[in-house]
């Protein structure tokens, strides 16, 4: 969905770029592309805000043998969590607890932050399904389009809350505009250069993203970050060109399968310290930068 959001373009730092490309499928990413080992449950909850939130979680926390990290999700403009169910349920199958506001404008990030805080509180309340099962110190803000702006805003305004950031098609600042969530344009603007957490920018080479969240815009956002960052620009997914809304479910025209592996690997790496996943984004030969289906990808 189109978004009213931003990304400021500042600075430049050294980056790793692959000298040559190898076949697109790598063993680590292939492993994270298939559903995880845990059964999942999806429920609607009321967090006391203006809209209910949807939660995608492991069905039995006792089966995890680890505390579940939290992912707080922001929708693209006019979208709701159900159109991202393939992606969000995939995360839950790896043991993450995903909370997603049903509001269709999330650029301010306020709802994204509120949802994370709801789960943190619920973890400490005896009798709730979440009680004692969540890792309240490992929270990722993740979003698509306008929700990507919201995810960055949460991380920069409340850095103690957010440990990791991931954006799908973070839009160019020209798309920032007032909407029901943002009384002025400034409320729907984000500055990736202020991020102190590790961040993974995901974009595409598609025609819509060439207008909304072009590789040029994403590269500038990536270069503006002073800390650990990754930039992934996908070419094709499920045999079709990847574009702005590919992250959405197939029944609304998306083709998200090609993005699942890297997105899950990032969360495993930054929230759970998974060493195999770390090799996708760090070390002398990160898999991401040598994947021929993700040309122009970088890490630093």
Secondary structure, 3 states (H helix, E strand, C coil): CCCCCCCCCCCCCCCECCCCCECCCCHHHHHHHCCCCCCEEEEEECCCCCCCEEEEEECCHHHCCCCEEEEEEECCCCCCHHHHHHHHHHHHHCCCEEEEECCCCCCCCHHHHHHHHHHHHHHCCCCCCCCCCEEEEEEEEEEECHHHHHHHHHHHHCCCCCCEEEEECCCCHHHCCCECCECCHHHHCCCHHHCCCEEEEEEECCHHHHHHCCHHHHHHHHHHCCCCEEEEEECEECCEECCCCCCCCHHHCCCCHHHHHHHHHHHHHHHHCCHHHHHHHCCCCCCHHHECCCCCCEEC
